């Protein structure tokens, strides 16, 4: 079985966010990655806010991936490694454009929504506050670096929450939240 543990070039590089696009794994905690390896299947639609190794990871495992990325150069790097034809759309946009685009996204459509955008944690919180209606019942909301100041007061109402901590990460770790009811 192919897992993150076998694919890491160097643990320290991964902890610093290096080579995530090249190895095709998200820059999340190991436990969260291993859970997503089990969750991600070819029937699922994924929406990401902040792309990278996670974009490559989901593009290889899921039906469709749409990624909003706030860094033009990083978006271009992601696009460059996706094999054509791709099931992935990478959209370069700032936080204001992203928030406006969320309003046009289909409700209850996405099986996995990953919120890992920047450049500021207040942006991540702004996305988190409006994205829940996009997640299908039984789908997953994934939040990385959940223990940042702007994210601490989020309530996760309507979700079963699974926490994957790694003390070496800034912001503590990753939460994978399974939607159990409409909010």
Backbone as CSV, one residue per row, in Angstrom:
resi,resn,N_x,N_y,N_z,CA_x,CA_y,CA_z,C_x,C_y,C_z
1,UNK,0.834,-1.184,0.000,0.000,0.000,0.000,0.876,1.244,0.000
2,UNK,0.573,2.170,-0.884,1.331,3.417,-0.980,0.778,4.397,0.052
3,UNK,1.640,4.884,0.954,1.230,5.855,1.955,2.264,6.963,2.051
4,UNK,1.892,8.003,2.752,2.775,9.159,2.939,4.107,8.740,3.555
5,UNK,4.097,7.818,4.470,5.321,7.414,5.164,6.362,6.895,4.178
6,UNK,5.930,6.155,3.169,6.871,5.590,2.195,7.303,6.597,1.134
7,UNK,6.574,7.688,0.975,6.845,8.626,-0.105,7.704,9.826,0.302
8,UNK,7.931,10.021,1.582,8.666,11.203,2.024,10.133,11.158,1.637
9,UNK,10.624,12.197,0.946,12.050,12.240,0.667,12.850,12.451,1.957
10,UNK,12.445,13.429,2.756,13.062,13.690,4.051,11.988,14.285,4.954
11,UNK,11.863,13.753,6.167,10.828,14.216,7.089,10.951,15.709,7.359
12,UNK,12.140,16.204,7.593,12.338,17.628,7.907,11.887,18.502,6.735
13,UNK,12.222,18.113,5.519,11.770,18.871,4.348,10.249,18.952,4.308
14,UNK,9.596,17.822,4.582,8.138,17.807,4.557,7.565,18.716,5.643
15,UNK,8.132,18.660,6.845,7.640,19.511,7.932,7.772,20.989,7.599
16,UNK,8.728,21.326,6.755,8.918,22.720,6.333,8.131,23.053,5.064
17,UNK,7.380,22.093,4.560,6.549,22.336,3.383,7.269,22.205,2.063
18,UNK,8.455,21.625,2.079,9.215,21.455,0.837,8.804,20.173,0.126
19,UNK,8.773,20.211,-1.179,8.548,19.035,-2.034,7.130,18.465,-1.980
20,UNK,6.172,19.197,-1.434,4.815,18.656,-1.346,4.194,18.467,-2.722
21,UNK,4.439,19.394,-3.620,3.896,19.261,-4.976,4.562,18.079,-5.687
22,UNK,5.876,17.978,-5.544,6.611,16.920,-6.238,6.203,15.522,-5.781
23,UNK,6.002,15.334,-4.480,5.611,13.996,-4.005,4.099,13.794,-4.059
24,UNK,3.352,14.887,-4.241,1.907,14.774,-4.407,1.140,14.471,-3.138
25,UNK,1.589,15.059,-2.034,0.887,14.892,-0.768,0.619,16.257,-0.140
26,UNK,-0.516,16.370,0.564,-0.829,17.646,1.212,0.115,17.923,2.374
27,UNK,0.321,19.189,2.635,1.145,19.603,3.768,0.238,19.695,4.986
28,UNK,-0.171,18.530,5.481,-1.032,18.386,6.649,-0.330,17.446,7.621
29,UNK,-0.938,17.206,8.766,-0.358,16.249,9.700,-0.456,14.835,9.118
30,UNK,0.446,13.978,9.541,0.489,12.614,9.006,-0.829,11.868,9.216
31,UNK,-1.400,11.964,10.409,-2.655,11.274,10.688,-3.772,11.733,9.763
32,UNK,-3.827,13.036,9.502,-4.846,13.572,8.592,-4.616,13.050,7.173
33,UNK,-3.373,13.017,6.737,-3.068,12.518,5.395,-3.477,11.051,5.272
34,UNK,-3.133,10.255,6.266,-3.486,8.834,6.204,-5.001,8.643,6.213
35,UNK,-5.727,9.486,6.925,-7.196,9.418,6.885,-7.715,9.803,5.513
36,UNK,-7.168,10.861,4.936,-7.597,11.285,3.602,-7.261,10.242,2.541
37,UNK,-6.183,9.480,2.744,-5.873,8.387,1.816,-7.009,7.367,1.786
38,UNK,-7.668,7.186,2.909,-8.784,6.236,2.989,-10.094,6.846,2.480
39,UNK,-10.260,8.147,2.664,-11.503,8.835,2.297,-11.572,9.130,0.798
40,UNK,-10.479,9.595,0.227,-10.467,10.081,-1.162,-10.641,8.939,-2.157
41,UNK,-11.727,9.013,-2.947,-12.001,8.009,-3.972,-12.398,8.692,-5.269
42,UNK,-12.425,7.938,-6.337,-12.704,8.474,-7.670,-14.117,9.025,-7.856
43,UNK,-14.995,8.834,-6.907,-16.362,9.365,-7.018,-16.501,10.752,-6.398
44,UNK,-15.487,11.249,-5.724,-15.622,12.456,-4.908,-15.248,13.740,-5.655
45,UNK,-15.971,14.807,-5.306,-15.685,16.158,-5.794,-15.057,16.948,-4.658
46,UNK,-13.959,17.630,-4.975,-13.173,18.327,-3.960,-13.099,19.814,-4.287
47,UNK,-13.190,20.625,-3.241,-13.003,22.069,-3.335,-11.924,22.452,-2.340
48,UNK,-10.921,23.185,-2.829,-9.807,23.591,-1.964,-9.670,25.099,-1.940
49,UNK,-9.274,25.586,-0.787,-8.897,26.988,-0.643,-7.455,26.980,-0.158
50,UNK,-6.544,27.155,-1.098,-5.120,27.023,-0.870,-4.666,25.700,-1.454
51,UNK,-3.895,25.748,-2.515,-3.483,24.536,-3.201,-2.033,24.184,-2.950
52,UNK,-1.601,23.093,-3.546,-0.222,22.620,-3.414,-0.194,21.119,-3.583
53,UNK,0.511,20.455,-2.694,0.568,19.002,-2.728,-0.812,18.376,-2.597
54,UNK,-1.695,19.049,-1.869,-3.063,18.538,-1.722,-3.787,18.514,-3.065
55,UNK,-3.536,19.485,-3.911,-4.169,19.539,-5.222,-3.752,18.328,-6.054
56,UNK,-2.469,18.032,-6.048,-1.946,16.871,-6.779,-2.514,15.588,-6.176
57,UNK,-2.505,15.507,-4.857,-3.032,14.342,-4.133,-4.476,14.055,-4.540
58,UNK,-5.350,15.069,-4.457,-6.760,14.872,-4.788,-6.971,14.634,-6.280
59,UNK,-6.167,15.278,-7.127,-6.342,15.087,-8.571,-6.078,13.643,-8.983
60,UNK,-5.221,12.958,-8.256,-4.904,11.554,-8.550,-5.943,10.588,-8.000
61,UNK,-6.748,11.041,-7.040,-7.635,10.130,-6.324,-9.119,10.432,-6.464
62,UNK,-9.474,11.614,-6.929,-10.878,12.034,-6.907,-11.393,12.388,-8.304
63,UNK,-12.700,12.492,-8.411,-13.362,12.781,-9.685,-13.030,14.172,-10.199
64,UNK,-13.169,15.177,-9.333,-12.878,16.551,-9.748,-12.314,17.339,-8.579
65,UNK,-11.485,18.330,-8.926,-10.866,19.190,-7.925,-10.931,20.624,-8.439
66,UNK,-11.403,21.516,-7.587,-11.369,22.947,-7.889,-10.605,23.620,-6.757
67,UNK,-9.574,24.384,-7.123,-8.708,25.006,-6.142,-8.654,26.507,-6.348
68,UNK,-8.882,27.240,-5.269,-8.684,28.691,-5.259,-7.348,28.954,-4.578
69,UNK,-6.452,29.614,-5.299,-5.101,29.875,-4.797,-4.810,31.373,-4.871
70,UNK,-4.248,31.928,-3.789,-4.012,33.370,-3.714,-2.619,33.804,-4.163
71,UNK,-1.770,32.876,-4.523,-0.411,33.206,-4.956,-0.249,32.767,-6.417
72,UNK,-0.089,33.718,-7.318,-0.025,33.437,-8.763,1.113,32.472,-9.102
73,UNK,2.288,32.715,-8.561,3.445,31.864,-8.858,3.214,30.424,-8.373
74,UNK,2.639,30.288,-7.186,2.358,28.966,-6.640,1.296,28.259,-7.481
75,UNK,0.273,28.999,-7.897,-0.769,28.429,-8.762,-0.159,27.896,-10.059
76,UNK,0.770,28.639,-10.634,1.433,28.196,-11.866,2.245,26.918,-11.645
77,UNK,2.896,26.804,-10.473,3.657,25.581,-10.156,2.725,24.373,-10.052
78,UNK,1.579,24.586,-9.447,0.610,23.495,-9.308,0.139,23.053,-10.691
79,UNK,-0.252,24.001,-11.511,-0.754,23.703,-12.858,0.293,22.949,-13.675
80,UNK,1.556,23.311,-13.498,2.640,22.702,-14.276,2.808,21.213,-13.999
81,UNK,2.437,20.735,-12.819,2.638,19.314,-12.498,1.400,18.464,-12.745
82,UNK,0.275,19.088,-13.036,-0.944,18.316,-13.298,-0.895,17.737,-14.709
83,UNK,-1.117,16.437,-14.842,-1.054,15.826,-16.174,-2.285,16.194,-17.008
84,UNK,-2.090,16.504,-18.296,-3.242,16.788,-19.155,-3.850,15.475,-19.651
85,UNK,-5.094,15.360,-19.915,-6.105,16.324,-19.491,-6.322,16.179,-17.997
86,UNK,-6.583,17.275,-17.347,-6.692,17.255,-15.903,-8.142,17.366,-15.450
87,UNK,-8.429,16.733,-14.336,-9.728,16.843,-13.695,-9.733,17.989,-12.676
88,UNK,-8.717,18.853,-12.784,-8.485,19.889,-11.788,-8.492,21.270,-12.412
89,UNK,-9.159,22.187,-11.722,-9.167,23.602,-12.109,-8.482,24.366,-10.997
90,UNK,-7.464,25.151,-11.344,-6.785,26.001,-10.373,-7.119,27.445,-10.727
91,UNK,-7.701,28.159,-9.774,-8.143,29.533,-9.989,-7.323,30.464,-9.115
92,UNK,-6.621,31.363,-9.755,-5.873,32.372,-9.012,-6.849,33.479,-8.633
93,UNK,-6.943,33.775,-7.319,-7.844,34.840,-6.875,-7.429,35.346,-5.499
94,UNK,-7.734,36.612,-5.240,-7.481,37.158,-3.908,-8.653,36.800,-3.002
95,UNK,-8.580,37.154,-1.742,-9.607,36.750,-0.783,-10.977,37.306,-1.150
96,UNK,-11.049,38.523,-1.645,-12.333,39.126,-1.999,-12.968,38.403,-3.191
97,UNK,-12.160,38.080,-4.183,-12.658,37.327,-5.335,-13.087,35.916,-4.914
98,UNK,-12.324,35.318,-4.029,-12.641,33.976,-3.547,-13.968,33.969,-2.803
99,UNK,-14.165,34.915,-1.901,-15.419,34.981,-1.149,-16.612,35.202,-2.081
100,UNK,-16.437,36.033,-3.101,-17.510,36.248,-4.081,-17.788,34.968,-4.866
101,UNK,-16.744,34.225,-5.193,-16.895,32.979,-5.953,-17.604,31.904,-5.132
102,UNK,-17.384,31.883,-3.825,-18.037,30.894,-2.974,-19.552,30.997,-3.093
103,UNK,-20.048,32.203,-3.196,-21.497,32.413,-3.315,-22.069,31.760,-4.567
104,UNK,-21.245,31.548,-5.583,-21.702,30.950,-6.841,-21.482,29.438,-6.898
105,UNK,-20.792,28.892,-5.920,-20.537,27.451,-5.882,-21.828,26.714,-5.530
106,UNK,-22.019,25.498,-6.051,-23.246,24.743,-5.765,-23.321,24.280,-4.313
107,UNK,-24.492,24.408,-3.726,-24.711,23.969,-2.353,-24.739,22.443,-2.292
108,UNK,-24.244,21.907,-1.177,-24.276,20.456,-0.923,-23.700,19.640,-2.082
109,UNK,-22.669,20.127,-2.713,-22.092,19.462,-3.879,-20.764,18.768,-3.564
110,UNK,-19.961,19.359,-2.706,-18.602,18.866,-2.516,-18.522,17.813,-1.414
111,UNK,-17.769,16.767,-1.713,-17.546,15.687,-0.756,-16.439,16.044,0.225
112,UNK,-15.467,16.811,-0.250,-14.362,17.265,0.595,-14.123,18.739,0.298
113,UNK,-14.064,19.547,1.357,-13.678,20.951,1.230,-12.492,21.160,2.161
114,UNK,-11.357,21.559,1.591,-10.139,21.802,2.357,-9.910,23.302,2.455
115,UNK,-9.796,23.795,3.689,-9.528,25.213,3.928,-8.116,25.322,4.487
116,UNK,-7.211,25.796,3.648,-5.796,25.917,4.007,-5.210,27.103,3.250
117,UNK,-5.977,28.171,3.174,-5.563,29.317,2.358,-4.884,30.378,3.200
118,UNK,-4.275,31.294,2.546,-3.583,32.390,3.193,-3.766,33.609,2.356
119,UNK,-2.947,34.581,2.509,-1.729,34.604,3.309,-1.959,34.886,4.783
120,UNK,-3.166,35.174,5.203,-3.434,35.516,6.593,-4.521,34.596,7.145
121,UNK,-4.415,34.225,8.413,-5.396,33.324,9.013,-6.791,33.929,9.081
122,UNK,-6.905,35.249,9.075,-8.238,35.854,9.041,-8.931,35.521,7.725
123,UNK,-8.157,35.343,6.642,-8.732,34.921,5.356,-9.286,33.510,5.468
124,UNK,-8.546,32.658,6.133,-8.981,31.275,6.324,-10.302,31.248,7.099
125,UNK,-10.388,32.098,8.110,-11.616,32.168,8.908,-12.784,32.695,8.062
126,UNK,-12.531,33.689,7.240,-13.589,34.236,6.380,-14.137,33.158,5.456
127,UNK,-13.267,32.340,4.894,-13.692,31.235,4.029,-14.462,30.205,4.853
128,UNK,-13.930,29.845,5.995,-14.552,28.845,6.858,-15.972,29.253,7.252
129,UNK,-16.182,30.528,7.478,-17.494,31.012,7.908,-18.586,30.828,6.847
130,UNK,-18.226,30.752,5.577,-19.255,30.687,4.525,-19.249,29.395,3.706
131,UNK,-18.331,28.505,3.982,-18.162,27.338,3.120,-19.006,26.120,3.523
132,UNK,-19.474,26.056,4.726,-20.194,24.879,5.206,-21.364,24.438,4.321
133,UNK,-22.177,25.344,3.779,-23.282,24.906,2.919,-22.846,24.194,1.633
134,UNK,-21.588,24.285,1.273,-21.094,23.635,0.062,-20.784,22.158,0.289
135,UNK,-20.601,21.771,1.560,-20.240,20.400,1.916,-21.499,19.539,1.954
136,UNK,-21.439,18.400,1.255,-22.544,17.437,1.281,-22.730,16.865,2.678
137,UNK,-23.941,16.435,2.971,-24.188,15.673,4.180,-23.352,14.396,4.098
138,UNK,-22.583,14.123,5.110,-21.665,12.982,5.088,-20.309,13.325,4.497
139,UNK,-20.181,14.554,3.970,-18.915,15.010,3.402,-17.984,15.538,4.479
140,UNK,-16.830,16.002,4.034,-15.775,16.381,4.966,-15.326,17.822,4.772
141,UNK,-15.174,18.508,5.882,-14.549,19.825,5.931,-13.199,19.626,6.597
142,UNK,-12.131,19.998,5.913,-10.781,19.810,6.436,-10.184,21.190,6.687
143,UNK,-9.685,21.391,7.901,-9.073,22.671,8.277,-7.675,22.410,8.807
144,UNK,-6.690,23.045,8.179,-5.317,22.901,8.645,-4.944,24.090,9.516
145,UNK,-4.005,23.847,10.433,-3.526,24.861,11.378,-4.691,25.493,12.137
146,UNK,-5.511,24.632,12.722,-6.763,25.058,13.343,-6.590,25.887,14.607
147,UNK,-5.438,25.857,15.220,-5.280,26.537,16.505,-4.620,27.912,16.362
148,UNK,-5.009,28.617,15.358,-4.563,29.997,15.192,-5.619,30.929,15.773
149,UNK,-5.216,32.104,16.154,-6.088,33.067,16.838,-7.434,33.248,16.147
150,UNK,-7.452,33.409,14.853,-8.693,33.678,14.139,-9.595,32.453,14.014
151,UNK,-9.042,31.282,14.251,-9.792,30.048,14.031,-10.311,29.403,15.314
152,UNK,-9.833,29.855,16.457,-10.168,29.211,17.721,-11.654,29.267,18.069
153,UNK,-12.355,30.281,17.646,-13.759,30.424,18.031,-14.733,29.730,17.072
154,UNK,-14.230,29.101,16.019,-15.123,28.393,15.105,-15.763,27.219,15.848
155,UNK,-17.073,26.992,15.681,-17.789,26.032,16.528,-17.934,24.625,15.936
156,UNK,-17.783,24.435,14.643,-17.926,23.120,14.000,-19.328,22.536,14.216
157,UNK,-20.319,23.405,14.338,-21.703,22.968,14.549,-22.157,22.123,13.347
158,UNK,-22.746,20.972,13.636,-23.239,20.077,12.585,-22.192,19.096,12.081
159,UNK,-21.027,19.047,12.747,-19.940,18.173,12.313,-19.457,17.274,13.448
160,UNK,-19.053,16.065,13.097,-18.233,15.244,13.985,-16.799,15.636,13.672
161,UNK,-16.022,15.940,14.706,-14.685,16.499,14.504,-13.611,15.512,14.942
162,UNK,-12.655,15.287,14.052,-11.499,14.441,14.327,-10.261,15.308,14.230
163,UNK,-9.464,15.299,15.288,-8.314,16.188,15.384,-7.022,15.389,15.262
164,UNK,-6.133,15.877,14.407,-4.836,15.246,14.184,-3.762,16.281,14.502
165,UNK,-3.136,16.126,15.655,-2.146,17.104,16.092,-0.729,16.646,15.803
166,UNK,0.103,17.607,15.558,1.534,17.396,15.432,2.165,18.663,15.980
167,UNK,2.855,18.544,17.074,3.361,19.723,17.773,4.373,20.529,16.965
168,UNK,4.923,19.960,15.922,5.913,20.674,15.122,5.281,21.662,14.146
169,UNK,3.994,21.544,13.909,3.324,22.442,12.966,2.924,23.723,13.670
170,UNK,3.053,24.844,12.974,2.485,26.079,13.480,0.979,25.954,13.387
171,UNK,0.263,26.346,14.416,-1.184,26.253,14.358,-1.709,24.923,14.822
172,UNK,-0.858,24.074,15.309,-1.162,22.828,15.983,-1.389,21.624,15.093
173,UNK,-2.299,21.643,14.148,-2.540,20.443,13.372,-3.700,20.589,12.420
174,UNK,-4.354,19.457,12.159,-5.414,19.403,11.157,-6.676,18.825,11.783
175,UNK,-7.807,19.391,11.412,-9.102,18.840,11.803,-9.796,18.327,10.541
176,UNK,-10.337,17.120,10.625,-11.193,16.582,9.576,-12.571,16.451,10.201
177,UNK,-13.523,17.159,9.631,-14.857,17.254,10.211,-15.868,16.634,9.252
178,UNK,-16.624,15.667,9.731,-17.625,14.996,8.889,-18.990,15.610,9.155
179,UNK,-19.620,16.086,8.099,-20.900,16.777,8.219,-22.010,15.781,8.541
180,UNK,-22.669,15.992,9.674,-23.714,15.064,10.114,-25.109,15.670,10.029
181,UNK,-25.186,16.978,9.888,-26.485,17.635,9.775,-26.327,18.988,9.110
182,UNK,-27.408,19.457,8.517,-27.396,20.791,7.902,-27.396,21.835,9.006
183,UNK,-26.636,22.880,8.814,-26.542,23.948,9.811,-27.461,25.080,9.444
